[in-house]
Amino acid sequence: MRPPLVSSRYSAALSLKFTTITFLTLGIFLPTAWATAPLPQCSPESFRFASIVIGQSATQPITLSNAGSAGVTIAAVNSSLPAFSVSGLTLPLTLSPGQSVTFNLVFTPTTTGWQSESVKLTSGSSATFFCVGVSGRGVANQYLNSSPASLGFGNVAVGSSATMPVTLTNTGWYYIELPQEQTSGTGFTVSGLNLPLYLAPKQSLTFNVMFSPQSVGPVTGLVDMTSAGVTIPLTGSGTSTGQLTMTPTALSYGNVDVGTTATQTVTMSATGTSVTVTSAASNNAEFALQGVTFPVTIPAGQSASFNVGFTPKASGTQSGSVSFATSAPNSPAIESASGVGITPQYNVGLSWNASSSPDINGYNIYRAAYSGSCGTFSKINSTLNAGTSYTDGTVNSGTSYCYTTTAVNSNNQESSYSSPAQVSIP
């Protein structure tokens, strides 16, 4: 049921009229040489501005591209309606093959109602060709406001979607009827609107617009509630899905001494579109990413390398993983890792000069702990050492030692200690 209005004079304000906008199809006559060559193209090829209050302006960027095999000179931009103008374009302009340039199409209404125009470009050879069909509506007052006034979704991968909210606010003093909206543009859908309805004075409602591109390339659309004074332009671009691969798929460090670090490299490759690595996290502190500042963007077809270090804190097998948050659909990318921490075994090799005394049967080796000076020596060989070298395999990491030797003759008489030697074990 229609709610009561503030006064009877507002009944006329709610009378709805539907206006159909027809874009004119123009015949383009070109010289023969232009008839077979690809023409410069504008993107988007058509655009409808939102309702704009008289005297205010709205701007839409337009991309002009030369897809041909020869350069093209643009001499003039033609618009017969003063409400539509161009900025940001210095003429004459020559576009090389494959080159693009962006300029602004500006709508500044001077009267109420809909206006439509076909903006054309003139080449240096005086050939005229269609650039963009544009329309817009001038209004005296805008009591129903849209925030934002237009939606730009940017790049969205085909197969995924992006959602943006829109808030409509009635800034006037009477109820505004919102009829059924019409949404145009492939991949754009509206949710959260239960129309038709009446929006009370000073009240707002919020709904969502979703962009789910169906193919690669730019798309334009419109949420059209013209009879309520609101049109919301929509833009977005579908992109191919970027994928991220990692080599190797797992890191294996083997045996690594406790307290030391072994490093291996992970190579990430992007395919389809560029992929941005935004952060990384490890579920085991003994596996850590080294020397990386995020975000890191990997262009399509290229690779980036990351170093992962393994620093065991104790003996035994360790396993974990490093996960990379990325813009690719298969995010997070997870790199598993494993390694074995081992306590290093140290040996001290000793050698000395042979005794000059006669009748020497062998030598004894003595060891003492060292802490500023040598402590009490203890013999460490179980049997008499016949030669002048010895290996001590019973030392401990982080300890310092003193060593000395004695000579023993056939009568089992032992000499005094030799000069001591000092060594520190890592």
C-alpha positions as CSV (number, residue, x, y, z in Angstrom):
1,M,0.0,0.0,0.0
2,R,1.4,3.5,-0.9
3,P,2.1,5.4,2.4
4,P,0.6,8.8,2.9
5,L,2.5,11.8,1.6
6,V,3.4,14.9,3.6
7,S,1.0,17.0,1.5
8,S,-1.1,16.6,-1.6
9,R,1.3,18.7,-3.7
10,Y,3.8,15.9,-3.6
11,S,1.6,13.5,-5.4
12,A,2.7,15.1,-8.6
13,A,6.3,14.7,-7.6
14,L,5.8,10.9,-7.4
15,S,4.3,10.6,-10.9
16,L,6.7,8.4,-12.8
17,K,7.6,8.7,-16.4
18,F,9.8,6.2,-18.2
19,T,12.1,7.6,-20.8
20,T,13.7,5.4,-23.5
21,I,17.1,6.5,-24.7
22,T,17.9,5.6,-28.2
23,F,21.5,5.7,-29.4
24,L,21.9,6.9,-33.0
25,T,23.7,4.6,-35.4
26,L,25.9,6.8,-37.6
27,G,27.2,6.0,-41.1
28,I,30.9,6.4,-41.2
29,F,32.4,7.2,-44.6
30,L,36.1,6.7,-44.9
31,P,38.7,6.8,-47.7
32,T,39.5,3.5,-49.3
33,A,42.8,3.1,-47.5
34,W,40.9,3.3,-44.2
35,A,38.2,0.9,-45.2
36,T,40.6,-2.1,-45.0
37,A,42.8,-1.0,-42.1
38,P,41.8,-1.5,-38.4
39,L,40.3,1.7,-37.0
40,P,41.4,3.2,-33.7
41,Q,39.0,2.0,-31.0
42,C,37.7,3.6,-27.8
43,S,37.0,1.7,-24.6
44,P,34.3,1.7,-23.4
45,E,32.4,2.2,-26.7
46,S,29.3,3.4,-24.8
47,F,28.7,4.9,-21.4
48,R,25.7,6.4,-19.5
49,F,26.4,8.9,-16.8
50,A,24.4,9.0,-13.6
51,S,21.9,11.8,-13.0
52,I,23.9,15.0,-12.5
53,V,22.6,18.2,-11.0
54,I,22.7,21.1,-13.4
55,G,26.0,23.0,-13.3
56,Q,27.9,20.0,-11.8
57,S,30.2,17.7,-13.7
58,A,31.0,13.9,-13.9
59,T,34.0,12.4,-15.6
60,Q,34.6,9.0,-17.2
61,P,38.0,7.9,-18.5
62,I,38.1,6.6,-22.1
63,T,41.0,4.6,-23.5
64,L,41.8,5.2,-27.2
65,S,43.9,2.4,-28.8
66,N,45.5,1.9,-32.2
67,A,45.3,-1.8,-33.1
68,G,46.4,-1.3,-36.7
69,S,49.8,-1.8,-38.3
70,A,50.3,1.9,-39.2
71,G,50.4,5.1,-37.1
72,V,47.2,7.2,-36.8
73,T,47.0,10.9,-36.2
74,I,44.0,12.3,-34.3
75,A,43.3,15.9,-35.3
76,A,40.0,16.7,-33.6
77,V,37.3,15.4,-31.2
78,N,33.8,16.2,-32.3
79,S,30.8,16.6,-30.0
80,S,27.7,18.6,-31.1
81,L,26.3,18.9,-27.6
82,P,28.0,21.3,-25.2
83,A,27.1,19.2,-22.2
84,F,29.7,16.6,-23.3
85,S,33.3,17.6,-23.6
86,V,36.8,16.1,-23.6
87,S,39.8,16.8,-21.3
88,G,43.3,15.5,-21.0
89,L,43.9,15.1,-24.7
90,T,46.4,17.2,-26.5
91,L,45.8,17.4,-30.3
92,P,47.0,16.7,-32.8
93,L,48.0,13.3,-31.4
94,T,49.8,10.5,-33.3
95,L,49.3,6.9,-32.0
96,S,51.9,4.3,-33.1
97,P,50.7,0.7,-33.8
98,G,49.7,-0.9,-30.5
99,Q,49.8,2.4,-28.6
100,S,47.0,3.6,-26.3
101,V,46.2,6.9,-24.6
102,T,43.6,7.7,-21.9
103,F,41.5,10.9,-21.9
104,N,38.5,12.1,-19.9
105,L,34.9,12.4,-21.1
106,V,33.1,15.1,-19.1
107,F,29.3,15.6,-18.7
108,T,28.2,19.0,-17.5
109,P,24.4,19.3,-18.0
110,T,22.9,22.8,-18.5
111,T,19.2,21.6,-18.8
112,T,17.1,19.0,-17.2
113,G,16.4,15.7,-19.0
114,W,18.3,13.1,-20.9
115,Q,20.8,14.0,-23.5
116,S,22.7,11.5,-25.8
117,E,25.6,12.0,-28.2
118,S,28.0,10.1,-30.4
119,V,31.5,11.4,-29.9
120,K,33.6,11.1,-33.0
121,L,37.3,11.5,-33.8
122,T,38.7,13.0,-36.9
123,S,42.0,11.8,-38.3
124,G,44.8,13.8,-39.9
125,S,43.4,12.7,-43.3
126,S,40.0,14.1,-42.4
127,A,38.5,10.7,-42.0
128,T,35.8,10.6,-39.2
129,F,35.1,7.6,-37.1
130,F,32.9,6.7,-34.1
131,C,34.6,6.8,-30.6
132,V,31.9,6.4,-27.9
133,G,28.2,6.7,-27.5
134,V,27.3,8.6,-24.4
135,S,24.2,9.8,-22.5
136,G,23.4,11.6,-19.3
137,R,20.6,13.1,-17.4
138,G,20.5,16.6,-16.0
139,V,18.3,17.1,-12.9
140,A,17.4,20.3,-11.0
141,N,17.6,18.6,-7.6
142,Q,18.9,15.3,-6.4
143,Y,16.9,14.2,-3.4
144,L,17.8,10.5,-3.7
145,N,21.6,10.2,-3.4
146,S,23.7,7.2,-4.1
147,S,27.0,6.6,-2.2
148,P,29.1,5.9,-4.1
149,A,27.7,7.5,-7.3
150,S,29.5,4.9,-9.4
151,L,31.3,1.6,-8.9
152,G,34.6,0.6,-10.3
153,F,35.6,-3.0,-9.6
154,G,39.0,-2.9,-11.3
155,N,40.5,-6.3,-12.3
156,V,38.7,-9.4,-11.2
157,A,39.7,-12.9,-12.3
158,V,37.3,-14.9,-14.5
159,G,35.7,-17.5,-12.3
160,S,35.8,-15.3,-9.2
161,S,33.7,-12.3,-8.0
162,A,33.9,-9.0,-6.2
163,T,31.2,-7.3,-4.2
164,M,30.7,-3.6,-3.4
165,P,28.0,-2.0,-1.2
166,V,25.8,1.0,-2.3
167,T,23.8,3.2,0.0
168,L,20.7,5.1,-1.2
169,T,19.6,8.1,1.0
170,N,16.4,10.1,0.7
171,T,17.6,13.7,1.5
172,G,14.2,15.2,0.8
173,W,11.0,15.7,2.8
174,Y,8.7,13.3,1.1
175,Y,8.5,9.6,0.4
176,I,10.4,8.4,-2.8
177,E,9.1,5.4,-4.6
178,L,11.9,3.0,-5.8
179,P,10.6,0.9,-8.7
180,Q,12.1,-2.3,-9.9
181,E,15.7,-1.7,-10.8
182,Q,17.2,-2.7,-14.1
183,T,20.9,-3.9,-14.1
184,S,22.8,-4.0,-17.4
185,G,26.3,-5.3,-18.2
186,T,27.4,-8.9,-18.4
187,G,28.5,-10.2,-15.0
188,F,26.8,-7.5,-12.8
189,T,24.1,-8.5,-10.4
190,V,22.3,-6.8,-7.5
191,S,21.3,-8.3,-4.2
192,G,19.7,-7.0,-1.0
193,L,17.0,-4.9,-2.7
194,N,13.3,-5.9,-2.2
195,L,11.6,-3.6,-4.7
196,P,9.3,-1.8,-5.2
197,L,9.3,0.1,-2.0
198,Y,9.0,3.6,-0.6
199,L,12.0,5.3,1.1
200,A,11.0,7.6,3.9
201,P,12.4,11.1,4.2
202,K,15.9,11.1,5.7
203,Q,16.1,7.3,5.6
204,S,18.7,5.1,3.9
205,L,19.0,1.6,2.6
206,T,22.0,-0.4,1.5
207,F,22.3,-3.1,-1.2
208,N,25.2,-5.0,-2.9
209,V,26.4,-5.1,-6.4
210,M,28.5,-8.2,-7.5
211,F,30.8,-8.4,-10.5
212,S,31.5,-11.9,-11.7
213,P,33.3,-11.5,-15.1
214,Q,32.4,-14.2,-17.7
215,S,35.3,-13.4,-20.0
216,V,38.6,-11.5,-20.2
217,G,38.3,-7.8,-21.0
218,P,36.6,-4.6,-19.8
219,V,32.9,-4.6,-19.0
220,T,30.5,-1.6,-18.4
221,G,27.1,-1.7,-16.9
222,L,24.4,0.3,-15.0
223,V,22.1,0.0,-12.1
224,D,19.1,1.9,-13.5
225,M,16.4,3.4,-11.3
226,T,15.9,6.4,-13.7
227,S,12.3,7.2,-12.5
228,A,13.7,7.6,-9.0
229,G,16.5,9.9,-10.2
230,V,19.3,7.5,-9.8
231,T,21.6,5.7,-12.2
232,I,24.8,4.1,-11.0
233,P,27.5,3.4,-13.7
234,L,29.4,0.1,-13.3
235,T,32.9,-0.7,-14.6
236,G,35.1,-3.7,-14.2
237,S,37.6,-5.9,-16.2
238,G,37.8,-9.7,-16.3
239,T,41.3,-11.0,-16.2
240,S,42.7,-14.5,-16.8
241,T,43.3,-16.5,-13.6
242,G,46.8,-16.2,-12.2
243,Q,48.3,-19.4,-10.9
244,L,51.4,-19.9,-8.7
245,T,53.7,-22.9,-8.8
246,M,56.6,-23.7,-6.5
247,T,59.9,-25.6,-7.1
248,P,60.8,-27.8,-5.3
249,T,57.5,-28.9,-3.8
250,A,59.2,-29.9,-0.5
251,L,62.5,-28.9,1.2
252,S,64.7,-31.7,2.7
253,Y,67.7,-30.5,4.7
254,G,69.2,-33.8,5.8
255,N,71.5,-33.6,8.9
256,V,72.3,-30.2,10.2
257,D,74.4,-29.4,13.3
258,V,72.4,-28.1,16.3
259,G,72.8,-24.3,16.4
260,T,73.8,-23.9,12.8
261,T,71.7,-22.8,9.8
262,A,71.3,-24.6,6.5
263,T,69.5,-22.7,3.6
264,Q,67.5,-23.9,0.6
265,T,65.8,-21.9,-2.1
266,V,62.1,-22.0,-3.2
267,T,61.3,-20.7,-6.7
268,M,57.8,-19.3,-7.4
269,S,56.5,-18.9,-10.9
270,A,53.4,-17.0,-12.0
271,T,51.3,-18.0,-15.0
272,G,48.2,-16.4,-16.6
273,T,48.5,-13.0,-14.8
274,S,50.8,-11.5,-12.3
275,V,50.6,-12.9,-8.8
276,T,51.4,-10.9,-5.6
277,V,52.8,-12.7,-2.5
278,T,51.6,-10.6,0.4
279,S,53.0,-12.5,3.4
280,A,54.5,-15.7,4.7
281,A,54.2,-17.7,8.0
282,S,56.0,-20.8,9.4
283,N,54.4,-23.3,11.7
284,N,57.8,-24.3,13.1
285,A,60.3,-21.6,14.3
286,E,63.2,-23.8,13.2
287,F,62.2,-23.2,9.5
288,A,62.2,-19.5,8.7
289,L,62.0,-17.3,5.6
290,Q,65.2,-15.2,5.1
291,G,65.6,-11.6,3.9
292,V,62.2,-10.9,2.2
293,T,60.1,-7.7,2.4
294,F,56.5,-8.1,1.3
295,P,54.5,-7.6,-0.8
296,V,56.4,-9.2,-3.8
297,T,54.7,-9.1,-7.2
298,I,55.7,-11.8,-9.7
299,P,54.8,-10.8,-13.3
300,A,53.1,-13.4,-15.5
301,G,55.7,-15.7,-17.1
302,Q,58.4,-14.8,-14.5
303,S,59.7,-16.2,-11.3
304,A,61.0,-15.1,-7.9
305,S,63.2,-16.9,-5.4
306,F,62.9,-17.1,-1.6
307,N,65.4,-18.6,0.9
308,V,64.2,-20.8,3.7
309,G,66.6,-21.6,6.6
310,F,66.6,-24.6,8.9
311,T,68.2,-23.9,12.4
312,P,67.7,-27.0,14.6
313,K,67.7,-26.2,18.4
314,A,68.0,-29.8,19.5
315,S,68.9,-33.3,18.2
316,G,66.2,-35.1,16.3
317,T,63.9,-35.0,13.2
318,Q,62.0,-31.8,12.6
319,S,59.2,-31.0,10.2
320,G,57.1,-28.0,9.3
321,S,55.8,-25.8,6.5
322,V,56.0,-22.3,5.3
323,S,52.7,-20.9,3.9
324,F,52.6,-18.0,1.4
325,A,49.5,-15.8,1.2
326,T,49.1,-14.7,-2.5
327,S,46.6,-13.2,-4.9
328,A,46.3,-16.5,-6.8
329,P,43.2,-18.7,-6.4
330,N,45.3,-21.5,-4.9
331,S,46.4,-19.3,-2.0
332,P,47.9,-20.1,0.4
333,A,50.8,-21.8,-1.3
334,I,52.4,-24.2,1.2
335,E,56.0,-25.4,1.1
336,S,56.7,-28.4,3.4
337,A,60.1,-28.8,5.0
338,S,62.0,-31.4,7.0
339,G,65.5,-31.9,8.5
340,V,67.4,-33.7,11.3
341,G,69.2,-31.8,14.0
342,I,72.4,-33.6,15.2
343,T,74.8,-32.8,18.0
344,P,78.3,-32.5,16.4
345,Q,81.0,-34.9,17.4
346,Y,84.4,-33.2,17.9
347,N,87.8,-34.8,17.9
348,V,91.1,-33.3,19.1
349,G,94.2,-34.4,17.2
350,L,97.4,-34.3,19.1
351,S,101.0,-34.8,18.0
352,W,104.4,-34.1,19.6
353,N,108.1,-34.6,19.1
354,A,109.7,-37.9,20.1
355,S,111.7,-38.0,23.3
356,S,115.5,-37.8,22.9
357,S,116.0,-40.1,25.9
358,P,117.1,-43.6,25.1
359,D,115.1,-46.8,25.7
360,I,111.6,-45.1,25.4
361,N,108.7,-47.6,25.2
362,G,105.8,-45.1,24.6
363,Y,103.9,-42.1,25.8
364,N,101.0,-41.2,28.1
365,I,98.5,-38.4,27.3
366,Y,97.0,-36.2,30.0
367,R,94.0,-33.8,29.8
368,A,92.7,-31.0,32.1
369,A,89.8,-28.6,31.9
370,Y,90.8,-25.1,31.1
371,S,89.2,-22.0,32.7
372,G,91.8,-19.2,32.7
373,S,94.4,-21.8,33.6
374,C,94.9,-25.5,33.3
375,G,93.2,-27.6,36.0
376,T,94.2,-31.0,37.4
377,F,95.5,-33.4,34.6
378,S,94.1,-36.9,34.2
379,K,95.5,-39.6,31.9
380,I,93.1,-40.3,29.0
381,N,94.9,-43.2,27.2
382,S,94.1,-46.7,28.5
383,T,97.4,-48.3,27.2
384,L,100.8,-46.9,26.5
385,N,100.7,-44.9,23.2
386,A,103.6,-46.2,21.0
387,G,103.6,-43.3,18.5
388,T,103.8,-39.5,18.7
389,S,100.2,-38.8,17.8
390,Y,96.8,-39.3,19.5
391,T,93.1,-38.5,18.8
392,D,90.8,-37.5,21.7
393,G,87.2,-38.3,20.7
394,T,85.7,-37.7,24.2
395,V,85.5,-33.9,24.2
396,N,82.4,-31.8,24.8
397,S,81.1,-28.9,22.8
398,G,81.6,-25.5,24.4
399,T,84.5,-26.7,26.6
400,S,88.2,-25.7,26.7
401,Y,91.0,-28.2,27.5
402,C,94.7,-28.4,28.3
403,Y,96.8,-31.4,27.0
404,T,100.3,-32.6,28.0
405,T,102.3,-35.8,27.4
406,T,105.0,-37.9,29.3
407,A,107.5,-40.4,28.0
408,V,107.8,-43.9,29.6
409,N,111.0,-46.1,29.3
410,S,111.4,-49.9,29.5
411,N,111.7,-49.7,33.3
412,N,108.3,-48.0,33.4
413,Q,109.9,-44.8,34.5
414,E,107.8,-41.7,33.4
415,S,109.1,-38.3,32.6
416,S,107.7,-35.0,33.7
417,Y,104.9,-33.3,31.8
418,S,105.6,-31.7,28.5
419,S,104.6,-28.0,27.9
420,P,100.8,-28.0,27.8
421,A,98.7,-27.1,24.7
422,Q,95.3,-25.5,25.0
423,V,92.2,-26.0,22.7
424,S,88.6,-24.8,22.8
425,I,85.7,-26.9,21.4
426,P,83.0,-24.9,19.5
